[in-house]
Amino acid sequence: SGSSDPYCVVKVDNEVVARTATVWKSLNPFWGEEITLLLPRGFHSLTIYVLDEDTIGQDDVIGRVSLSHQQISAEPRGEWGARRGGAQRDPSWHPGVPTLSPSAGIDRWLSLAPVNPDQEVQGEIHLELRVPERGHPRVLRCHLIEARDLAPRDPSGSSDPFGRVSCCGRTLETAVIKKSRFPRWDEVLEFELPEGELGEAVLSVELWDWDIVGKNDFLGRVEFFLDTLCPGPTRGWFQLLPFPSTTGDHGGQLGALRLAVRLLEDTVLPPQHYQPLIQLLTEPILCPAQPPEGTALAVLEEVTSGESRQDVATKLVQIFLDQGLAVPLLDYLTTCELARTTDPNTLFRSNSLASKSMEHFMKVVGLPYLHEVLKPVVNRIFEEKKYVELDPSKMELSRGRRISFKGSLLEAQVQESSLELLKGYLGDIIDAIVGSVDRCPLPMRVAFKQLRRRAQERFPSAQHEEVRYFSISGFLFLRFFAPAVLTPKLFGLREQHAEPCTSRTLLLLAK
C-alpha cells in the first residue's frame, strides 16, 4: 500500500524492556509515549528498533537507533527531582522524598541505521584471567568457564558456540558445544606474554556459532587491556558486546526517529535528611499568616523555567500528597495566581506552577475516575470506525456510499452525517461526565470547591460571575477530559493508538 504500521521496541543492553503502540498506515508516526525505566548503573547501551507490524508472517525491521551510556551522559545538567519506583535501591526511601540528581539527556532527530546481525548480540560470558606480575616466561591464563543467554543463530532456535581468544599475535579456540545457548567449556587457554611493559596489548575473547555449511555467525565479544588487569585472578560475568559499528550515518535513507532521552542518577538518603526541606516547603501551608512573597514555593515559581516547571510541579504534588497536604497546596498556588491575574480571561491559561500542579494532581487522584467515565464511549468509537469529517478540504469523497457528480451535495451529506455522529458521541460523553458527579474523587471535589470560592472572592462583580465556573472547567475539561479523548493511549484508556480515521474523530471531539 506504500505505507507501514510502525512501532518501536526498546532494549537496554540486550534485554527488551518496552514496546510502543502501533501507529497504523503511516510513514510519519507520532507516538508521544513516555517510558520510565529503572536501569542498572553499569548498563552499556539503549537501543530503539523501529518495526513494521505485519498480520501475516514476521514483522519487518525498518531500522534502529543505538545510544551508548557515554553518549547519553555527554551533556550533564543539574536536575532537582523526586525518585519514582526506586524503593528497592534504598529500603529507607519512600514516596515524596526529593533528591538532587545529576542528569543528562538527548533531544533531537537521529537517523535510523540498518540492523546488522553482527551488531545484534546478547548474553554474558564467565571468565577467569590470570596475568602474573613477574616470571619468565610470563604466561596469561584465560579460563573460559561458561556463557549464558546467547543469541539463537540456527533455525532450531539454538546455536553451536565456541570461543576464539586472541592475544599478542596468537589465536586459540575452544571446543564447539552443540545446540546450546548456555554452553559450558571449562577450558584454559594460555598465551606467552612478551618481555617488558605490556603497553596497549589487548586480550580479545569472541564467541562464534559454528556452521557446517557457510561462514560462522558472530555471537559477541569482550576485550581487556592487559595493563589494566590486576595481578592475580580477575573473575566474573562479562556482557558480550557487538563489533564496533561501521554503519555510519545513512543520511536518513531509512528515516529518522525523534527521541527525548533523559538519564537521572539518584542518590537517595534516609528520610530524616529531607525533613528540613519538607518543613521549608510546607511552612506557608501550615503557617498561612506568612507573606507569600518570600516563601520557598514563591521562590520556586520564580526561578523555574517553563521547561522544568512540569518536573517541579510533579515533585511538589508527590511530596504534599505524602504529607496529606495536596489540597491545601493547590489552594495556596491557585490563590497566588489569582492575586497576580488582572484579566480573568487569561486565568490559568499559562503553564504556571499552579496549572501544572493541578494537572498532575488530577492525573494521580482521578485516573480511575477518568477511565470509568470515558472508557465505554471511547471503546465504542474505536470499534465503530465511523468516517467523520467537517472540513471540506480534508474530505475523502470516495468514502461516500453514493456516487454523485454534484460534489457540493456529497460534501453536504458527509458534513451532515458527521455532525450527527459527533453530536451523538459528544452527548454520550457529556451525559457520562454530568452523571458521574457522585463518583468524582472527593479530593478533586474539595480542590475545585475551594477554587470556585477563591475565584469568586477575587472577581466578585456581576460581570465576572462566570469566572468561578470556567476557572474549574479550564482544568476539568481542557486539561483532563479533552486530552484523554484526544489521545486515549496516553491515559491508559486503550492499548493501541487510533487508526487515522478514528484519530480524526477523536480530534474533532476533543475540539
N, C-alpha and C positions, 0 to 999 in steps of 0.2 A: 504493500500500500504506500510505500515511500515514507513510512513513519516508523516509530518504535514505541515500546511500552517500557520506559526505563525505570529502574530502581537502583538503589545503592546498597552495598554490603560493606560494613566497617570491620576491619581486622586490626587488632593490636598484636604486634609481632605476628604470630601465625594462628591466632585464635579469632574466630568470628564472634563479635560481641554485639552487633546490632544490624538491623535491616530497616530501610525506609519503606514507606508505602510505594506502590507502583503508580506512576503517572501515565495514564493511558493515551495512546495515539498522539505523541508529542516528541518533537526534536528539540524543544526548548522547555524542558520540565522545570517546574518550581516545586520544591519540597517544603522548605520553611520549617524543617524539623530540627529540634534541639535535643541532643543526646548527651546525657551526663554519665561519665564513666569513672569508676574508681580504678586507678592503674597502679601496678607495682612501680616503685621508684626506679627500678632498673630496666624499664621497658626500652626497646630499641626503636620501634617504628610504628607509625599509624598509617594504614593503607585503606583507601576507599576505592572500591570497584564499582563501576557503572555497568549494569547488565540490562539486557532486553528480555523481558518476560515472554515466554512462548507457551501457548496452551498445549502444543504437541512437541515432544522432544525436549532436549536440554535448552536452558536459557543461554543466549549468546552473550559473551563478554565483549563490551564495547571498548573499555579501556580502564585505566586506573590512575590514581594519584597516590604517591607514596611520600610520606614525610618522616624524616628521622627525628629522634629525640632532640638532636643538636639543632636541626632546622627550626623546630617549633620553639626552642629555647633561645633562638638568636636575638629576639627583641624583647628583653625583660622590661617590665614596668611594675611599679608598686600597685598593689590592689588590696583594698580593705574588704574582707568578706567573711561570710559565715559558712562553715563546712556543712555539707548536707550528706547524710548517709555514711559518715565515716566513723561511726562509733566503734567499729571493730579495730581501728588502728589504735585507739586510746580508750580504755574502759572508763576513764573519768569524764569523757566527752558527753555532752547531752545537748539536745536542740536548743538553739538560742545563744550558744557560745560563739562570739565573734573571734576571728583570728586575723593576724597580719600575715598575708600570703603573698610571697613573691610570685608574679605571674608573667607569662609570656604568651605570644599569640601570633597567628597569621590570619589575615582577612583580605583575600584577593582571588582573582581568577587564576586557575592553574590548568595548563594544558594536559589532556589525558594522554598517557603513554600506552603503547600496546602491551599486552600481557605476554611475557616471555616465560616459557616453562622453567628455564634455569633460574628465574627470579622467584618462582613460586615454591618456596621451601618451607618446611615445618619440622618441629621436633627438636630433641636435645640429645647430646652425646655425653656419656660418662667417661671421664679421662683421669688418669693419674700421670703426672710428669715429674721426672727427677732429673735435675741438672746439677752435677757435682761441682762444688766450688773449686776444688783442686784435683790433682791427679794427672797421670799421663798413661795412656790417653784418657781424655775426658769423654765419657760416654753418656749421651742423653738417652734416657729410657722413657718411651711413650707407651703407656699401658692403655689400650683400648678395651674398656670393660664391656660396655653395652650402649644401646641407643633406644629411644622411645618415641612413639608417635610420629614416625617418619611418613613422608608423603607417599600415597599409593601411586606407583608408576606403571603397574601392569594392569591389563584388562580385568584380571581377577580381583582387583581392589587391594593388592598387596605389592610387595617389592622383593627383590633379591639383593640385599645390601652387602657391600664390602667397603672397607676403609682403605684410603690411599693417603699415606703420610709422606711429606717431603720436607727435607732439611739439609742445608749445606750441600746442595747439588745431588743428593741421593733421594730416591723414591722407593718406598716399600709398601706392600699391600697385605691386607688380612685375607682370611678365607671368606668365601661367599656364603652367607646364610640364606637358604632358600625360603621363599614365601613367608616373610616376616616383616612387620613394621616395628617390631620390638626385638631386634637381634641382640644376641649376647656372644661376643667374640672371646673376651678374656685372653687377649694376645698382647705380648710385649714386643715392640719394635725398637731396635737400638740404632743410634747414629753416633759416629765418632765425630767430635767437635774439633775444629781447627785450634791450634795453639794461639795464645794471646787473647786480646779483647774480642768479644763476640760481635761488637759493632751493631749493625742492623740485621743480624741473622734472624730468620723467621722460621718457625715451625708451622707448617700448614697441614691440617687434618681435613680431608674431604671424604664425604660418603657418596657412593655411586650405586645405582641399581644395575646389576649385571643382566645383559640381554644376550641370548644365544644368537640372535639374528639382529643385525643393525648395531648402531652405536649405543653405548651405555647411557643411562639417564642420570643427570645430576640430582643429588638429594640434599646437599647443603655442605657448609664448610665452617671451620673456625681457624683463627690464626693467633699465634703468640710470638711476641718479640722476646727472644731468649734472654736479653739483658734485663728484662723486667720480671722474669720469674725468680721467685725466692729460692735461696739454697734449700735443698731438701725437697720433700714432695709437695706438689700442687695438685689437689684432687677436688673434683666437683662435677656437677652437671653444667654443661655449656650450651647456650642457644645456638642452633645452626643458622647460618646466615647465607644469603644468596651471593653470587658473584657480584662484584661492583657493577653498577648499572652502566651500560653503554648505549642505552636507547636515546639519550639526549632529548632535545626539545623538538617535537614533531610539528611545531608551528600550528597547532590547533587542528591538524587534519582529522583527528578523531573527536574533536570538540573540546570543550573546557568545562571545568567544574568550579563553581564559586563556593569557597569554604571559609567559614569563620571558626578557627580553632583556637581555643584558649587553654593553656596549661596552668593549673594552680597547684602549688606545692605548699601544703598547710602544715604548720606546727601547732598542735593543739595542746594547751596547758590544762592542768586541773581547774575545775570551775571557780575555785576561790580566787584565782588570779584575775578573773574578769569582773569581780564584784564592784570595784571602784568605777569601772567604765559603765556597767549597767546602772549603778546608782546615779552617775552623772547624766545618763540618757533619760532615766525615768524621773529625775528630780522635778522638771517642770510639770509633769503629770501629777505627781504626788504632792507637790507644793505649788499650786496654781497661782499663788499670790506673787510669785517671782516675775519681774518684767520679761516678756518673751524675747527681747532683742539679744540678750547676752547668753541665752541658753545653748546647750550643746546641739539641740535639734535645730535651732535657728542658724547656728554656725554651719552645720551640715548642709542645710538648704542653700546657704550662700556659697559654699566652696565646691559643691558637686556640680559637674557639668551635665549636660543632657545625656551624654554617653554613659556616664557611671551612675546616674540618678536611679535607674531601674535597679541596679545591684544594691545600692544603699537602701532603697525603699524595701526591697525584698528582705534584706537582713534585719532592718528595723522591725518589720511586721513579725518575723520569726522570733526575734528577741522579746517583743512585747506580748506575743501570744504565749510564750513560755512563762512570762511573768503575770499572765492573766490581765494585761492592761492594753490589749489591742484596740478595743473600742474607745477608751479614753485617749489613746494615741491619735486615732483618726479624728476624734472631736477636736483635739488640740491643733492638728495640722490644718484641718479644713477651716477652723475658726481663724487661724493666722492668715490663710489665703483669702478668706472673705474680707478680712480687715484691709488687705492690700488692694482689693478689687474695687474699682470705681464704676466700671461699666458691667452691669450684670449679664450682658450678652456674651461676655468673654469668660464667664465664670467656669473654672475647672477645664478650660479648653486646652491649656498648655500642659506640657509634661512636667508638672511640678512634683515636689516630693509628696504633697497631699494626693494628687491624682494617681501617681504610681503606687503609693501605699494602699489606697482604696482598691485599686485594680487588683493588686496581688492578694489583698485580704479577701476579696470576693472569690478569687480562684481557689484559695486554700479552704475557705469556710463553705463556699457554695457550690463546689463542683458536683457532688452527688445530687443536689437540688437541680442544677442545670441539666444533668442527664435525665432526671425524672420528667422535667418539663418538655425538653426539646426532642428527646430521642424518638418517640413514636412518629412525630411529623417528619423529622429528618430521615428516618428509615424509609418512610413511605415515598419521599421524594426520590431517594436513591433507587428504590425498587420500581417505581413507575416510569422513570426515564422519559418524562414528557418533554416535548420541544416547546421552549418558552423564549420568546424574543419580542421586544417592543421597539427596538431601533431598526428602522428600515434598511440602513446601511450595513447591518450585520445579519440580516435575514438570509437564510438558505431556502430560497423559494422551492427548490426541488424537493424539500421535505413535505410540501403541501400534497394532500391526497388527490386533489383535483387539479387538472391542468387547465390553465386559463390564459388566453392571450392578453387579457387585461391585467397587467401586473399590479396596478393600484388596488384592484378588487381583491387579489390574492393577499397583498400586503395587509389590507384592512382585515381580512379574515384571520390571518396569523396573529395580528395585534389583538383582535377581539378574543380569540381563544386563549392567547397568552395572558391577557388581562384577567379573564375568568379563572384560569388556573392559579395565577398569583394571588388573586383575592381569596380563593379557597384555601391555599396553603397559609397565607398570612392570617386569615381569620382563625384557622385552627391554632396557629402559634399564639396569637393574642388571647384567644379563649383559654389556652393551656396556662399562659402566664397569669392572667387575671384569676383563674380558678385555683391557682396554687398558693394563694396568699398565706393560708394556714400552715403550709409546708415550707415556706421560706425560712431558712435558719434564723433562730432568734438573734444571734449576734448581728447579722446583717440588718434585721428589722430595727434593732436598737440603734445601730450606727446611722441608719437613714432617718430615724425619728429625730435624733439629735441634729443631723444635718439640716433637716427641714426647719427645726426651731432656730438654728443659728442663721440660716438664710433669711428667715422672716424677721429676726432681730436686726440684721444688717441692712435689709431693704424693706422697711415697714410700710412704705407708701402704697396706695391702692394701685398705682400704675405698674408697680413691680410685684403684683400679687402672684403672678405665675412663677416667679423666681424659685419659690420654695419647692415647686414641683419639678421644673426642668433641671434644678441642681441635682436632684435624685435620678431623673431619667437619663441625664448625661452619663451617669455611671452605670445604672442598671441596664440600659439598652445599648448605648454606644460602646461601652467597654466590657459588657458581659454577654448579653444575649446576641447582639448583632455579630460580633466576631465569631461566636460559636456557630451561628448559622452559615457564615461565610466560609469557614474552614473547619468543618466538624472533626477532621482527623486530629488537629492540633489540640482539641479539647477532649479527646478520647471518646467522642460520640460515634466514630467509625474507625475501622481498622485500616481502611484504604482511602486515598484521596478520590475525589469525584472525577468521573469522566467529563470531557469538555462540555457536553450538553447539560449534564446535571450541575456542573460547576457554574455555568452561566445562570441557571435558575436560582442557585443559592446566592449568587452575587446580586441579582435583581431583588431577591427577597431581603437581603441584608440592607440594601439601599433604601 
